[in-house]
Amino acid sequence: MLDRIQALLDTLPPAEQRVAALLLQDPRHFARSPVGELALAAGVSKPTVIRFCRSVGFEGLSDFKLRLAATISDGTPFIHRTVNPEDSVAEVLVKVVDNHAAALLRYRNDAQVGPISLAVDALEQAWLKQRRIEFYGVGNSGIVAEDAQHKFFRLGVHAVAHRDVHMQVMSAGLLARGDVVLAVSNSGRTRELMDATEIARARGATVVVITGSGSPLAAQADIHLAADHPESYDRYSPMTSRLLHLNIIDVLATCLALRIGAERLQPMLREMKDNLQRKRYR
């Protein structure tokens, strides 16, 4: 709801934009304030507040507040709040944490279980048949790919990660039916990554992608795990998107671990932990 209002902001009349700005600044205060107080705070008339509610698709203020209360009832604002140069350290802390929490909760509520189940099935079959599982990503997404490789190889999975686009293309050309490629991309528009996944599909590998809906990379995937968020993919330092991608990897790794089973995993993980303990100062 709040994301939609943010997107409609520029289409509203100037007076209604002031009401929207007041709402987006503090949704909880807006939800519990009477119309007179809202009008005074926004510098508009009471009828303007009502018109704003109708402009964004509601019958009136009461209807709008009911939906708003449901949106924010879990204690986390479901909107991406932009950090501004004049923000204090305390304000930056709150905005960054709220953005992350809101994105994860939104994903929890909106995620389609079907594609996730298909991805887990493909990963399980690759593990059972000792086929290759490869993780591709470029730039910041390459870091996520390496994190995925770290999680999966600890499960005894033959997994590798490639951040270099030339290595991706060469490795994709060596894949075969039964292998799995999991590609991660914030934009879903990286040409070299798309080239690698196209080669992998032509070789018969199953291509799973974690990226936004409607992107070119999503369109050419066998299994698309939608990672939709309000953060622009043009940002130089993606934050919310990276955490969302890592969370999806965690879901896949956890599901695969459950499929493999504790009897097989626990002895291996215990031995791995013991080996690491000997490398630490006591």
Contacts in CASP RR format, 6 or more apart in sequence:
PFRMAT RR
TARGET T0000
AUTHOR 0000-0000-0000
METHOD contacts of the structure
MODEL  1
MLDRIQALLDTLPPAEQRVAALLLQDPRHFARSPVGELALAAGVSKPTVI
RFCRSVGFEGLSDFKLRLAATISDGTPFIHRTVNPEDSVAEVLVKVVDNH
AAALLRYRNDAQVGPISLAVDALEQAWLKQRRIEFYGVGNSGIVAEDAQH
KFFRLGVHAVAHRDVHMQVMSAGLLARGDVVLAVSNSGRTRELMDATEIA
RARGATVVVITGSGSPLAAQADIHLAADHPESYDRYSPMTSRLLHLNIID
VLATCLALRIGAERLQPMLREMKDNLQRKRYR
1 67 0 8 1.000
1 68 0 8 1.000
1 71 0 8 1.000
1 78 0 8 1.000
2 23 0 8 1.000
2 24 0 8 1.000
2 27 0 8 1.000
2 71 0 8 1.000
2 77 0 8 1.000
2 78 0 8 1.000
2 79 0 8 1.000
3 78 0 8 1.000
3 79 0 8 1.000
3 80 0 8 1.000
3 230 0 8 1.000
4 56 0 8 1.000
5 20 0 8 1.000
5 23 0 8 1.000
5 24 0 8 1.000
5 56 0 8 1.000
6 24 0 8 1.000
6 79 0 8 1.000
6 80 0 8 1.000
6 230 0 8 1.000
8 20 0 8 1.000
8 55 0 8 1.000
8 56 0 8 1.000
9 17 0 8 1.000
9 20 0 8 1.000
9 21 0 8 1.000
9 24 0 8 1.000
10 17 0 8 1.000
12 20 0 8 1.000
12 52 0 8 1.000
12 55 0 8 1.000
13 55 0 8 1.000
15 42 0 8 1.000
15 44 0 8 1.000
15 45 0 8 1.000
15 48 0 8 1.000
16 44 0 8 1.000
16 48 0 8 1.000
16 51 0 8 1.000
16 52 0 8 1.000
16 55 0 8 1.000
18 42 0 8 1.000
18 43 0 8 1.000
18 44 0 8 1.000
19 38 0 8 1.000
19 42 0 8 1.000
19 44 0 8 1.000
19 48 0 8 1.000
19 49 0 8 1.000
19 52 0 8 1.000
20 52 0 8 1.000
20 56 0 8 1.000
21 42 0 8 1.000
22 30 0 8 1.000
22 38 0 8 1.000
22 41 0 8 1.000
22 42 0 8 1.000
23 30 0 8 1.000
23 68 0 8 1.000
24 79 0 8 1.000
27 68 0 8 1.000
27 71 0 8 1.000
27 72 0 8 1.000
27 77 0 8 1.000
27 79 0 8 1.000
28 72 0 8 1.000
30 38 0 8 1.000
30 68 0 8 1.000
31 65 0 8 1.000
31 68 0 8 1.000
31 69 0 8 1.000
31 72 0 8 1.000
33 41 0 8 1.000
35 46 0 8 1.000
35 49 0 8 1.000
35 50 0 8 1.000
35 61 0 8 1.000
36 46 0 8 1.000
36 49 0 8 1.000
38 49 0 8 1.000
39 45 0 8 1.000
39 46 0 8 1.000
39 48 0 8 1.000
39 49 0 8 1.000
42 48 0 8 1.000
42 49 0 8 1.000
49 61 0 8 1.000
50 60 0 8 1.000
50 61 0 8 1.000
53 59 0 8 1.000
53 60 0 8 1.000
53 61 0 8 1.000
53 63 0 8 1.000
53 64 0 8 1.000
54 60 0 8 1.000
56 64 0 8 1.000
58 64 0 8 1.000
58 67 0 8 1.000
71 78 0 8 1.000
72 78 0 8 1.000
74 105 0 8 1.000
76 98 0 8 1.000
76 101 0 8 1.000
76 102 0 8 1.000
76 105 0 8 1.000
77 98 0 8 1.000
77 102 0 8 1.000
78 102 0 8 1.000
78 105 0 8 1.000
78 106 0 8 1.000
79 102 0 8 1.000
79 230 0 8 1.000
80 99 0 8 1.000
80 102 0 8 1.000
80 103 0 8 1.000
80 229 0 8 1.000
80 230 0 8 1.000
80 231 0 8 1.000
80 240 0 8 1.000
81 95 0 8 1.000
81 98 0 8 1.000
81 99 0 8 1.000
82 95 0 8 1.000
83 91 0 8 1.000
83 92 0 8 1.000
83 95 0 8 1.000
83 96 0 8 1.000
87 95 0 8 1.000
96 239 0 8 1.000
99 231 0 8 1.000
99 239 0 8 1.000
99 240 0 8 1.000
100 239 0 8 1.000
100 240 0 8 1.000
100 243 0 8 1.000
103 229 0 8 1.000
103 230 0 8 1.000
103 231 0 8 1.000
103 240 0 8 1.000
103 243 0 8 1.000
103 244 0 8 1.000
104 243 0 8 1.000
104 244 0 8 1.000
104 247 0 8 1.000
106 229 0 8 1.000
107 227 0 8 1.000
107 228 0 8 1.000
107 229 0 8 1.000
107 244 0 8 1.000
107 247 0 8 1.000
107 248 0 8 1.000
110 228 0 8 1.000
111 226 0 8 1.000
112 226 0 8 1.000
115 223 0 8 1.000
115 224 0 8 1.000
115 225 0 8 1.000
115 226 0 8 1.000
116 225 0 8 1.000
116 251 0 8 1.000
116 252 0 8 1.000
116 255 0 8 1.000
118 223 0 8 1.000
119 182 0 8 1.000
119 208 0 8 1.000
119 223 0 8 1.000
119 225 0 8 1.000
119 252 0 8 1.000
120 252 0 8 1.000
120 255 0 8 1.000
120 256 0 8 1.000
120 259 0 8 1.000
122 180 0 8 1.000
122 206 0 8 1.000
122 208 0 8 1.000
122 222 0 8 1.000
122 223 0 8 1.000
123 133 0 8 1.000
123 157 0 8 1.000
123 180 0 8 1.000
123 182 0 8 1.000
123 252 0 8 1.000
123 256 0 8 1.000
124 256 0 8 1.000
124 259 0 8 1.000
125 131 0 8 1.000
125 178 0 8 1.000
126 132 0 8 1.000
126 133 0 8 1.000
126 157 0 8 1.000
126 178 0 8 1.000
126 179 0 8 1.000
126 180 0 8 1.000
126 206 0 8 1.000
127 133 0 8 1.000
127 155 0 8 1.000
127 156 0 8 1.000
127 157 0 8 1.000
127 256 0 8 1.000
127 259 0 8 1.000
127 260 0 8 1.000
129 178 0 8 1.000
130 158 0 8 1.000
131 158 0 8 1.000
131 176 0 8 1.000
131 178 0 8 1.000
131 179 0 8 1.000
131 180 0 8 1.000
132 158 0 8 1.000
132 159 0 8 1.000
132 160 0 8 1.000
132 175 0 8 1.000
132 179 0 8 1.000
132 180 0 8 1.000
133 152 0 8 1.000
133 157 0 8 1.000
133 158 0 8 1.000
133 159 0 8 1.000
133 160 0 8 1.000
133 179 0 8 1.000
133 180 0 8 1.000
133 181 0 8 1.000
133 182 0 8 1.000
134 159 0 8 1.000
134 160 0 8 1.000
134 161 0 8 1.000
134 162 0 8 1.000
134 171 0 8 1.000
134 172 0 8 1.000
134 175 0 8 1.000
134 179 0 8 1.000
134 180 0 8 1.000
134 181 0 8 1.000
134 182 0 8 1.000
134 200 0 8 1.000
135 145 0 8 1.000
135 146 0 8 1.000
135 148 0 8 1.000
135 149 0 8 1.000
135 152 0 8 1.000
135 159 0 8 1.000
135 160 0 8 1.000
135 161 0 8 1.000
135 162 0 8 1.000
135 181 0 8 1.000
135 182 0 8 1.000
135 183 0 8 1.000
135 184 0 8 1.000
136 142 0 8 1.000
136 145 0 8 1.000
136 161 0 8 1.000
136 162 0 8 1.000
136 168 0 8 1.000
136 172 0 8 1.000
136 181 0 8 1.000
136 182 0 8 1.000
136 183 0 8 1.000
136 184 0 8 1.000
136 193 0 8 1.000
136 196 0 8 1.000
136 197 0 8 1.000
137 144 0 8 1.000
137 145 0 8 1.000
137 161 0 8 1.000
137 162 0 8 1.000
137 163 0 8 1.000
137 168 0 8 1.000
137 183 0 8 1.000
137 184 0 8 1.000
137 185 0 8 1.000
137 190 0 8 1.000
137 193 0 8 1.000
138 163 0 8 1.000
138 165 0 8 1.000
138 185 0 8 1.000
138 190 0 8 1.000
138 192 0 8 1.000
138 193 0 8 1.000
139 163 0 8 1.000
140 186 0 8 1.000
140 237 0 8 1.000
140 238 0 8 1.000
140 242 0 8 1.000
141 184 0 8 1.000
141 185 0 8 1.000
141 186 0 8 1.000
141 242 0 8 1.000
141 245 0 8 1.000
142 161 0 8 1.000
142 163 0 8 1.000
142 184 0 8 1.000
143 163 0 8 1.000
143 242 0 8 1.000
144 184 0 8 1.000
144 210 0 8 1.000
144 242 0 8 1.000
144 245 0 8 1.000
144 246 0 8 1.000
144 249 0 8 1.000
145 161 0 8 1.000
145 162 0 8 1.000
145 163 0 8 1.000
145 182 0 8 1.000
145 184 0 8 1.000
146 161 0 8 1.000
146 163 0 8 1.000
147 246 0 8 1.000
147 249 0 8 1.000
148 159 0 8 1.000
148 161 0 8 1.000
148 182 0 8 1.000
148 184 0 8 1.000
148 249 0 8 1.000
148 252 0 8 1.000
148 253 0 8 1.000
149 159 0 8 1.000
149 160 0 8 1.000
149 161 0 8 1.000
151 249 0 8 1.000
151 250 0 8 1.000
151 253 0 8 1.000
152 159 0 8 1.000
152 253 0 8 1.000
152 256 0 8 1.000
153 159 0 8 1.000
154 269 0 8 1.000
154 272 0 8 1.000
155 253 0 8 1.000
155 256 0 8 1.000
155 257 0 8 1.000
155 260 0 8 1.000
155 265 0 8 1.000
156 268 0 8 1.000
157 256 0 8 1.000
160 171 0 8 1.000
162 168 0 8 1.000
162 171 0 8 1.000
165 192 0 8 1.000
165 193 0 8 1.000
165 195 0 8 1.000
165 196 0 8 1.000
168 192 0 8 1.000
168 193 0 8 1.000
168 196 0 8 1.000
169 192 0 8 1.000
169 195 0 8 1.000
169 196 0 8 1.000
169 199 0 8 1.000
171 196 0 8 1.000
172 181 0 8 1.000
172 196 0 8 1.000
172 197 0 8 1.000
172 199 0 8 1.000
172 200 0 8 1.000
172 203 0 8 1.000
172 205 0 8 1.000
173 199 0 8 1.000
173 200 0 8 1.000
173 203 0 8 1.000
174 203 0 8 1.000
175 181 0 8 1.000
175 200 0 8 1.000
175 203 0 8 1.000
175 204 0 8 1.000
175 205 0 8 1.000
176 203 0 8 1.000
176 204 0 8 1.000
176 205 0 8 1.000
177 203 0 8 1.000
177 204 0 8 1.000
177 205 0 8 1.000
178 204 0 8 1.000
178 205 0 8 1.000
178 206 0 8 1.000
179 200 0 8 1.000
179 203 0 8 1.000
179 204 0 8 1.000
179 205 0 8 1.000
179 206 0 8 1.000
180 205 0 8 1.000
180 206 0 8 1.000
180 207 0 8 1.000
180 208 0 8 1.000
181 196 0 8 1.000
181 197 0 8 1.000
181 200 0 8 1.000
181 205 0 8 1.000
181 206 0 8 1.000
181 207 0 8 1.000
181 208 0 8 1.000
182 208 0 8 1.000
182 209 0 8 1.000
182 210 0 8 1.000
182 252 0 8 1.000
183 193 0 8 1.000
183 196 0 8 1.000
183 197 0 8 1.000
183 207 0 8 1.000
183 208 0 8 1.000
183 209 0 8 1.000
183 210 0 8 1.000
183 211 0 8 1.000
183 217 0 8 1.000
183 221 0 8 1.000
184 209 0 8 1.000
184 210 0 8 1.000
184 211 0 8 1.000
184 245 0 8 1.000
184 249 0 8 1.000
185 193 0 8 1.000
185 209 0 8 1.000
185 210 0 8 1.000
185 211 0 8 1.000
185 215 0 8 1.000
185 217 0 8 1.000
186 211 0 8 1.000
186 212 0 8 1.000
186 233 0 8 1.000
186 238 0 8 1.000
186 241 0 8 1.000
186 242 0 8 1.000
186 245 0 8 1.000
187 211 0 8 1.000
187 215 0 8 1.000
187 233 0 8 1.000
187 234 0 8 1.000
188 194 0 8 1.000
188 209 0 8 1.000
188 211 0 8 1.000
188 212 0 8 1.000
188 215 0 8 1.000
188 216 0 8 1.000
188 217 0 8 1.000
188 218 0 8 1.000
188 233 0 8 1.000
189 215 0 8 1.000
189 216 0 8 1.000
189 217 0 8 1.000
189 233 0 8 1.000
190 217 0 8 1.000
193 217 0 8 1.000
194 216 0 8 1.000
194 217 0 8 1.000
194 220 0 8 1.000
197 207 0 8 1.000
197 209 0 8 1.000
197 217 0 8 1.000
197 220 0 8 1.000
197 221 0 8 1.000
198 220 0 8 1.000
200 207 0 8 1.000
201 207 0 8 1.000
201 220 0 8 1.000
201 222 0 8 1.000
206 222 0 8 1.000
206 223 0 8 1.000
207 220 0 8 1.000
207 221 0 8 1.000
207 222 0 8 1.000
207 223 0 8 1.000
208 221 0 8 1.000
208 222 0 8 1.000
208 223 0 8 1.000
208 224 0 8 1.000
208 225 0 8 1.000
209 217 0 8 1.000
209 218 0 8 1.000
209 221 0 8 1.000
209 223 0 8 1.000
209 224 0 8 1.000
209 225 0 8 1.000
210 225 0 8 1.000
210 227 0 8 1.000
210 245 0 8 1.000
210 248 0 8 1.000
210 249 0 8 1.000
211 217 0 8 1.000
211 218 0 8 1.000
211 224 0 8 1.000
211 226 0 8 1.000
211 227 0 8 1.000
212 218 0 8 1.000
212 226 0 8 1.000
212 227 0 8 1.000
212 228 0 8 1.000
213 224 0 8 1.000
213 226 0 8 1.000
213 228 0 8 1.000
218 224 0 8 1.000
218 226 0 8 1.000
225 248 0 8 1.000
227 241 0 8 1.000
227 244 0 8 1.000
227 245 0 8 1.000
227 248 0 8 1.000
229 240 0 8 1.000
229 241 0 8 1.000
229 244 0 8 1.000
230 240 0 8 1.000
231 238 0 8 1.000
231 239 0 8 1.000
231 240 0 8 1.000
231 241 0 8 1.000
233 241 0 8 1.000
257 265 0 8 1.000
END
